[in-house]
Amino acid sequence: MNRKRKIFLDYDDVLVDCNGYAIRKLNSELNTSYTIYDVKEWGLLNNDLDRRLKYYSDPRFISEIPVLPGAREFVSTLSKKAELFIMTSVEHCCASARFAHVVENFPEILPGNILLGSRKDMIRGDFILDDGHHNLKNSQIACPVMFQRPWNFSKTGVLSVDSYDAFLRLFETTCSMWNRDTGEANAVSIIGATGSGKKKLAEKLIETGLFERVKTYSTKKDPNYNYLDFNEFTRRRDQGFFSETSSYINQYYGMRCEDMQRILDKGKIPLMILDINGAMAIQSYCRALNVYVKAEKDECVRSILSRNNIDMDEKVQRIVSLDRELLNEDLCDITVTKNEYEKVMDMFS
């Protein structure tokens, strides 16, 4: 498919520093020292930080919000690869100030592609980049992507990136996947909602002797991972130790291509159990077949509730994320149930 992809970009806290600027103004007014990391949830926080919200109905504030570093270059680069839209919500009294701000700072975006409104569940396209998890979980966009900010770090179920460069890589990888020949694959990524039976499918494949699991690194203490504490994980990540990293419910995960290569050298097929972020990231380094393990939602819920190794808060987060995780099937190459390991084997015969 050679058509230009349609990408919808959120504005506040994706391209411009809305929360950061409001916090700096509030600190000056109250003589406080809040930072962006104190905004741990979307919406009301029930503390003094809520007073920053008053600025959002001030047209002057809207017209003065600074552009985030690298945002102009990001939009300029992306405009050569896709058709761009801005989808942004502001108070009605600030609509003209917001429109003028976009036109001034991002001339690559056509004025007719600047959409003012909050009903992001109504738009259709290929990609959306947004910092609001609530805007993504019911999205009709083919590939919704969350821009990681302190208030959404614990959210899961959707693709996420922490930088403009990461989104550009994800965009290229996803477009390539949509057009690729699955016969090129030399590894397997198993993806699916929590409780869908990913581990059972992996076990059946490993039992055939053709596959070997790649053991990933994680800040989560679990025998299925090579455990690293947070400081050690981030140190190794910054040194380039990992080929890809991702986060899931406040835990970090990383993988090394060297570990995959050792399995390939033994004549076996590397097998990975990954969330959608890890699966997409690893595509930059190998040709992994993305296998989606499908299960009914009620089966997944029962599995989550029956687990004794996670606390209630994590169970709630996993259940809340199920609807979005169930839609990740569209980003995978084949769909199977936890017992259909033969279908995966057939892809490598």
C-alpha positions as CSV (number, residue, x, y, z in Angstrom):
1,M,0.0,0.0,0.0
2,N,1.6,3.3,-1.2
3,R,-1.0,5.8,0.1
4,K,0.1,8.3,2.6
5,R,-0.6,7.3,6.2
6,K,-2.8,9.6,8.3
7,I,-1.3,10.6,11.7
8,F,-3.2,12.5,14.4
9,L,-1.1,14.3,16.9
10,D,-2.3,15.6,20.3
11,Y,-1.0,19.1,21.1
12,D,-0.8,19.7,24.8
13,D,2.2,17.9,26.4
14,V,3.0,16.1,23.1
15,L,4.1,19.0,21.0
16,V,3.9,21.9,23.5
17,D,4.8,22.1,27.2
18,C,1.3,22.8,28.6
19,N,1.6,21.2,32.1
20,G,5.2,22.3,32.5
21,Y,4.5,25.9,31.7
22,A,1.4,26.0,34.0
23,I,3.5,24.5,36.8
24,R,6.2,27.1,36.4
25,K,3.7,29.9,36.5
26,L,2.0,28.4,39.6
27,N,5.4,28.0,41.3
28,S,6.1,31.7,40.7
29,E,2.7,32.6,42.1
30,L,2.7,30.4,45.2
31,N,6.5,30.3,45.8
32,T,6.3,26.5,45.5
33,S,8.7,24.0,43.8
34,Y,6.4,21.5,42.0
35,T,7.7,19.7,38.9
36,I,6.0,17.8,36.1
37,Y,6.7,14.6,38.0
38,D,4.2,15.6,40.7
39,V,1.4,15.3,38.2
40,K,0.9,11.6,38.7
41,E,-2.7,11.3,37.4
42,W,-4.7,12.8,34.6
43,G,-7.2,15.4,35.8
44,L,-7.8,16.6,39.4
45,L,-5.1,15.7,41.9
46,N,-6.9,17.2,45.0
47,N,-3.9,19.4,46.0
48,D,-2.5,22.8,45.2
49,L,-1.4,21.6,41.7
50,D,-5.1,21.7,40.7
51,R,-4.8,25.5,40.7
52,R,-2.7,25.3,37.5
53,L,-5.9,24.3,35.6
54,K,-7.1,27.9,35.8
55,Y,-4.5,28.9,33.2
56,Y,-6.1,26.6,30.6
57,S,-9.0,28.9,30.1
58,D,-6.8,31.9,29.6
59,P,-6.2,32.7,25.9
60,R,-3.0,34.5,26.7
61,F,-1.6,31.4,28.4
62,I,-2.7,29.3,25.4
63,S,-0.9,31.6,23.0
64,E,2.3,31.6,25.1
65,I,2.8,27.9,25.7
66,P,6.4,27.0,24.7
67,V,7.0,24.3,22.1
68,L,8.7,21.2,23.4
69,P,12.4,20.7,22.4
70,G,12.6,18.9,19.1
71,A,8.8,19.1,18.3
72,R,9.2,21.4,15.3
73,E,11.9,19.1,13.8
74,F,9.7,16.1,14.6
75,V,6.7,17.5,12.8
76,S,8.8,18.6,9.8
77,T,10.3,15.1,9.4
78,L,7.0,13.3,9.9
79,S,5.2,15.6,7.4
80,K,7.4,14.2,4.6
81,K,6.2,10.6,5.5
82,A,2.5,11.0,6.3
83,E,-0.5,13.4,6.2
84,L,-0.6,15.1,9.6
85,F,-3.6,16.3,11.7
86,I,-3.7,18.1,15.0
87,M,-6.5,16.9,17.3
88,T,-6.7,19.2,20.3
89,S,-9.2,20.2,23.0
90,V,-9.4,23.7,24.5
91,E,-12.0,25.9,26.1
92,H,-14.2,27.7,23.5
93,C,-12.7,31.1,24.6
94,C,-9.2,29.8,23.7
95,A,-10.0,28.2,20.3
96,S,-8.7,31.1,18.2
97,A,-5.5,31.4,20.3
98,R,-4.9,27.6,19.9
99,F,-5.5,27.7,16.2
100,A,-3.1,30.6,15.7
101,H,-0.5,28.9,17.9
102,V,-0.5,25.8,15.7
103,V,-0.3,27.7,12.5
104,E,2.6,29.8,13.7
105,N,4.7,27.0,15.1
106,F,3.9,24.1,12.8
107,P,3.5,25.5,9.3
108,E,3.7,22.0,7.7
109,I,0.3,21.2,9.1
110,L,-2.5,22.4,6.8
111,P,-5.0,24.7,8.5
112,G,-7.8,22.4,7.4
113,N,-6.1,19.6,9.3
114,I,-6.3,21.4,12.6
115,L,-9.2,19.8,14.5
116,L,-10.5,21.4,17.7
117,G,-12.5,19.0,19.8
118,S,-12.3,16.2,22.4
119,R,-14.1,13.3,20.7
120,K,-11.0,11.4,19.7
121,D,-13.0,8.2,19.8
122,M,-14.7,9.4,16.6
123,I,-11.7,9.9,14.4
124,R,-10.3,7.2,12.0
125,G,-6.8,7.0,10.7
126,D,-3.6,5.0,10.9
127,F,-1.8,6.5,13.9
128,I,-2.5,8.7,16.8
129,L,0.1,10.0,19.3
130,D,-1.5,11.2,22.6
131,D,-0.5,11.5,26.3
132,G,-4.1,10.8,27.5
133,H,-4.6,7.0,28.0
134,H,-8.4,7.6,28.1
135,N,-8.2,8.9,24.5
136,L,-6.5,5.8,23.3
137,K,-8.2,2.9,25.0
138,N,-11.4,3.3,23.0
139,S,-9.7,4.7,19.8
140,Q,-10.8,3.7,16.3
141,I,-7.3,4.4,15.1
142,A,-5.4,1.4,13.6
143,C,-2.3,2.1,15.7
144,P,-2.8,4.2,18.8
145,V,0.4,5.3,20.5
146,M,0.8,6.8,24.0
147,F,3.4,9.5,24.5
148,Q,4.9,8.6,27.9
149,R,4.4,11.3,30.6
150,P,4.4,11.0,34.4
151,W,0.6,10.8,34.6
152,N,0.4,7.8,32.3
153,F,3.5,5.7,33.2
154,S,1.5,3.0,34.9
155,K,-1.0,2.7,32.1
156,T,-0.7,-0.3,29.7
157,G,-2.4,-2.1,26.9
158,V,-1.3,0.3,24.1
159,L,1.9,1.0,22.3
160,S,3.9,3.7,24.0
161,V,7.0,5.8,23.2
162,D,9.2,8.1,25.3
163,S,10.6,10.3,22.5
164,Y,9.9,11.6,19.0
165,D,12.7,9.5,17.6
166,A,11.0,6.4,19.2
167,F,7.8,7.3,17.4
168,L,9.5,7.7,14.1
169,R,11.1,4.3,14.5
170,L,7.8,2.8,15.5
171,F,6.1,4.4,12.5
172,E,8.6,3.0,10.1
173,T,8.5,-0.5,11.7
174,T,4.7,-0.7,11.7
175,C,4.4,0.4,8.1
176,S,7.0,-2.2,7.1
177,M,5.1,-4.9,9.1
178,W,1.8,-4.1,7.4
179,N,3.5,-4.8,4.0
180,R,5.9,-7.6,4.8
181,D,6.1,-11.2,3.9
182,T,5.7,-13.3,7.1
183,G,7.8,-16.0,5.5
184,E,10.9,-14.0,6.2
185,A,10.5,-14.5,10.0
186,N,13.3,-16.3,12.0
187,A,11.9,-15.7,15.5
188,V,8.6,-15.7,17.3
189,S,7.0,-13.0,19.5
190,I,4.0,-14.2,21.5
191,I,1.5,-11.4,22.3
192,G,-1.8,-11.3,23.9
193,A,-3.9,-9.9,26.7
194,T,-3.1,-10.9,30.3
195,G,-4.7,-14.3,31.0
196,S,-4.9,-15.4,27.3
197,G,-2.6,-18.3,27.7
198,K,0.6,-17.0,26.2
199,K,2.8,-19.0,28.5
200,K,0.9,-22.2,27.7
201,L,1.4,-21.7,24.0
202,A,5.1,-21.0,24.6
203,E,5.5,-24.2,26.6
204,K,3.9,-26.3,23.9
205,L,6.2,-24.8,21.2
206,I,9.3,-25.3,23.4
207,E,8.3,-28.9,24.0
208,T,8.6,-29.6,20.2
209,G,12.4,-29.0,20.5
210,L,12.3,-26.4,17.6
211,F,12.0,-23.3,19.8
212,E,13.9,-21.9,22.8
213,R,12.8,-19.0,24.9
214,V,14.8,-15.9,25.1
215,K,15.1,-14.9,28.7
216,T,14.6,-11.2,29.1
217,Y,15.8,-8.8,31.8
218,S,13.4,-7.0,34.1
219,T,13.1,-4.9,37.2
220,K,10.3,-7.4,38.2
221,K,11.4,-10.1,40.6
222,D,10.2,-13.2,38.7
223,P,12.0,-16.5,37.9
224,N,11.0,-16.0,34.2
225,Y,13.3,-13.0,33.9
226,N,16.9,-12.0,34.6
227,Y,16.3,-9.6,37.5
228,L,18.0,-6.2,37.7
229,D,17.1,-3.5,40.2
230,F,16.0,-0.2,38.8
231,N,19.3,1.6,39.0
232,E,21.2,-1.3,37.4
233,F,18.6,-1.6,34.6
234,T,18.7,2.1,33.7
235,R,22.5,2.1,33.9
236,R,22.8,-0.8,31.5
237,R,20.1,0.7,29.3
238,D,22.0,4.0,29.0
239,Q,25.2,2.1,28.2
240,G,23.4,0.4,25.2
241,F,23.4,-3.0,26.8
242,F,19.9,-3.8,25.6
243,S,18.7,-4.1,22.0
244,E,15.2,-3.0,23.1
245,T,13.4,-1.9,26.3
246,S,9.8,-1.4,27.2
247,S,7.7,-0.8,30.3
248,Y,4.6,-2.4,31.7
249,I,2.8,-1.4,34.9
250,N,5.8,0.4,36.5
251,Q,8.3,-2.3,35.6
252,Y,11.0,-2.2,32.9
253,Y,11.9,-5.0,30.5
254,G,14.9,-5.4,28.2
255,M,16.2,-7.8,25.6
256,R,19.6,-8.4,23.9
257,C,20.0,-9.5,20.3
258,E,23.1,-11.5,21.4
259,D,20.8,-13.8,23.4
260,M,18.7,-14.4,20.4
261,Q,21.7,-15.0,18.2
262,R,23.0,-17.7,20.5
263,I,19.7,-19.6,20.1
264,L,19.9,-19.2,16.3
265,D,23.5,-20.5,16.3
266,K,22.2,-23.7,18.0
267,G,19.8,-24.2,15.1
268,K,16.7,-23.3,17.1
269,I,14.1,-20.6,16.7
270,P,14.1,-17.8,19.4
271,L,10.8,-17.4,21.2
272,M,9.8,-14.4,23.2
273,I,6.7,-13.5,25.3
274,L,6.3,-9.8,24.9
275,D,3.8,-7.0,25.3
276,I,3.0,-5.1,22.2
277,N,5.6,-2.4,22.9
278,G,8.4,-5.0,23.2
279,A,7.2,-6.9,20.1
280,M,7.2,-3.8,18.0
281,A,10.6,-2.6,19.3
282,I,12.3,-5.9,18.6
283,Q,11.2,-5.7,14.9
284,S,14.0,-3.2,14.4
285,Y,16.5,-5.9,15.1
286,C,15.0,-9.2,13.8
287,R,12.2,-10.6,11.7
288,A,10.0,-12.0,14.4
289,L,6.6,-13.5,13.6
290,N,4.1,-11.7,15.8
291,V,1.7,-14.3,17.1
292,Y,-1.5,-13.1,18.8
293,V,-3.0,-15.4,21.4
294,K,-6.7,-14.9,21.4
295,A,-9.1,-15.6,24.4
296,E,-12.5,-14.4,25.5
297,K,-12.5,-11.4,27.8
298,D,-14.2,-13.3,30.7
299,E,-11.6,-16.0,30.5
300,C,-8.8,-13.4,30.8
301,V,-10.6,-11.7,33.8
302,R,-10.9,-15.0,35.6
303,S,-7.2,-15.8,35.1
304,I,-6.2,-12.4,36.4
305,L,-8.4,-12.7,39.5
306,S,-7.0,-16.1,40.3
307,R,-3.4,-15.0,40.4
308,N,-1.8,-14.9,43.8
309,N,1.5,-13.3,42.7
310,I,0.1,-9.9,41.9
311,D,-1.6,-7.4,44.2
312,M,-5.1,-6.1,43.8
313,D,-4.0,-2.7,42.3
314,E,-2.2,-4.5,39.5
315,K,-5.1,-6.8,38.9
316,V,-7.3,-3.8,38.5
317,Q,-4.9,-2.2,36.1
318,R,-4.7,-5.4,34.0
319,I,-8.4,-5.8,33.8
320,V,-8.9,-2.1,32.9
321,S,-6.4,-2.6,30.0
322,L,-8.0,-5.7,28.6
323,D,-10.2,-4.0,26.0
324,R,-7.3,-2.2,24.5
325,E,-5.0,-5.3,24.6
326,L,-7.6,-7.3,22.8
327,L,-7.4,-4.9,19.9
328,N,-3.7,-5.5,19.5
329,E,-4.6,-8.5,17.3
330,D,-4.6,-6.1,14.3
331,L,-0.9,-5.5,14.7
332,C,0.0,-9.2,14.6
333,D,0.8,-11.6,11.7
334,I,-1.4,-14.6,12.8
335,T,-3.9,-15.3,15.5
336,V,-4.1,-18.6,17.5
337,T,-5.6,-19.9,20.7
338,K,-3.3,-21.2,23.5
339,N,-3.6,-24.7,22.2
340,E,-3.0,-24.1,18.5
341,Y,0.8,-24.4,18.5
342,E,0.7,-26.3,15.2
343,K,-0.4,-23.2,13.4
344,V,2.8,-21.4,14.6
345,M,5.0,-24.4,13.6
346,D,3.4,-24.4,10.1
347,M,4.8,-20.9,9.5
348,F,8.3,-22.2,9.8
349,S,7.9,-25.5,7.8
